[in-house]
């Protein structure tokens, strides 16, 4: 295996050399390494640093590969880090990267679920190639304070591969115009239900969609009462593909309308999924401070993304401006103008990080259309 030394943040990492210009996924390398995930890792470092503060917490990178994520946390945040991978070549590379940066981090070579079942960690980070579903139960059992999870199987989560989404996450996804948010909320719903089995509750700190993946950072607490309260944020989204109408209902046994109240079309259901907030604004501000004070390769992009999340409304869906204007047969106004129009009509409105052509609002769809036609 040919390797090279690269730098992310303030950390040097030995990684496999990827053939320049080759049209193949990084998973075909002897040890998985994806340079496109640098933004995710930069934000991850800032999130863990913001959460840990001055506390001495334990952190595990369960599916380490090169160890780049865990080595960066050990080097740039200074936590008690364990990096694990079952692959022998990956394990050897992790050890080399720990030595290269002169760290006290521990390299493990165990089945991920076995490691999580045997030990408890303050912060558990699951960053798989594909679905995190096989690791959710063990991760939720192991975690004490913070859960960080990546999912790159966006098609099952968003409804493009509906049957696969139902099998893996125990929920029905729908391929709507807000399908990235649908995917994040399906993922969160599965995590929440897994945590509830261990009388643990969750508070989303920063959850986002980017390119080919979803990433969630969650604060975890113990206690059956808090877990019961958390489950009240689980429910369903009712969506009409005929006119775009949507509502959401809380509860695992919520009563759902069969016909759309707007056009009398058939209502489709998505869920159970998470209907609560995706971000904690105070935490996001701490993350922004961490990003602004660090030398990072994706610093400006990371700040822009987290800033958008900070200002985003908590409503469980968003509207695509171009879809609405196409139906109304009008030219789409600038996004800032749309937000002002909706606010002037007496409703809340904001941009969303999920899409540059979309916005969030508490206004009903018909009120949005009326405001745009004035």
VENKATA-V555938 format. One record per residue. N is the residue number from 1. NEAR is the number of other ideal C-beta (glycine too) atoms within 8 Angstrom. Layout:
# VENKATA-V555938
N	NEAR
N	NEAR
This chain:
# VENKATA-V555938
1	7
2	5
3	9
4	7
5	9
6	8
7	8
8	11
9	14
10	7
11	12
12	8
13	15
14	11
15	12
16	11
17	7
18	9
19	6
20	4
21	4
22	6
23	3
24	5
25	4
26	9
27	6
28	5
29	10
30	5
31	13
32	10
33	12
34	6
35	8
36	6
37	8
38	10
39	12
40	11
41	13
42	16
43	16
44	14
45	16
46	14
47	14
48	15
49	10
50	12
51	13
52	11
53	5
54	3
55	5
56	4
57	11
58	10
59	17
60	17
61	15
62	14
63	12
64	14
65	12
66	15
67	17
68	14
69	12
70	17
71	18
72	15
73	16
74	16
75	12
76	12
77	12
78	5
79	13
80	7
81	15
82	13
83	16
84	15
85	13
86	9
87	8
88	6
89	9
90	15
91	13
92	8
93	14
94	16
95	9
96	9
97	14
98	14
99	7
100	10
101	11
102	4
103	9
104	4
105	11
106	7
107	12
108	10
109	8
110	8
111	6
112	12
113	10
114	8
115	13
116	15
117	8
118	5
119	7
120	5
121	12
122	9
123	17
124	13
125	14
126	14
127	10
128	11
129	6
130	5
131	10
132	12
133	9
134	6
135	14
136	13
137	9
138	11
139	16
140	14
141	9
142	13
143	15
144	8
145	9
146	15
147	16
148	16
149	15
150	12
151	14
152	10
153	11
154	14
155	8
156	14
157	16
158	13
159	13
160	9
161	8
162	11
163	6
164	10
165	16
166	11
167	6
168	11
169	14
170	7
171	13
172	9
173	17
174	12
175	9
176	12
177	8
178	12
179	13
180	12
181	14
182	18
183	15
184	15
185	14
186	16
187	15
188	16
189	15
190	14
191	15
192	14
193	12
194	12
195	15
196	12
197	8
198	8
199	8
200	13
201	13
202	14
203	8
204	16
205	14
206	16
207	14
208	12
209	11
210	10
211	4
212	5
213	12
214	15
215	14
216	14
217	13
218	15
219	12
220	13
221	9
222	8
223	9
224	6
225	6
226	10
227	13
228	8
229	8
230	12
231	11
232	8
233	10
234	15
235	14
236	12
237	17
238	13
239	12
240	15
241	8
242	8
243	9
244	12
245	11
246	11
247	6
248	11
249	10
250	9
251	8
252	7
253	3
254	9
255	4
256	9
257	8
258	5
259	8
260	13
261	5
262	9
263	8
264	5
265	10
266	9
267	12
268	9
269	11
270	15
271	12
272	10
273	15
274	10
275	11
276	7
277	6
278	14
279	13
280	11
281	7
282	6
283	13
284	14
285	9
286	9
287	14
288	12
289	9
290	13
291	15
292	8
293	5
294	12
295	5
296	10
297	7
298	9
299	12
300	6
301	8
302	14
303	11
304	8
305	13
306	15
307	9
308	11
309	14
310	11
311	7
312	13
313	10
314	7
315	8
316	8
317	11
318	12
319	15
320	11
321	13
322	8
323	10
324	14
325	12
326	7
327	8
328	9
329	5
330	7
331	4
332	8
333	9
334	5
335	11
336	6
337	8
338	14
339	12
340	8
341	12
342	14
343	10
344	7
345	10
346	4
347	10
348	8
349	12
350	11
351	11
352	13
353	9
354	9
355	8
356	4
357	8
358	14
359	14
360	13
361	13
362	6
363	12
364	5
365	13
366	7
367	10
368	13
369	11
370	9
371	12
372	13
373	7
374	5
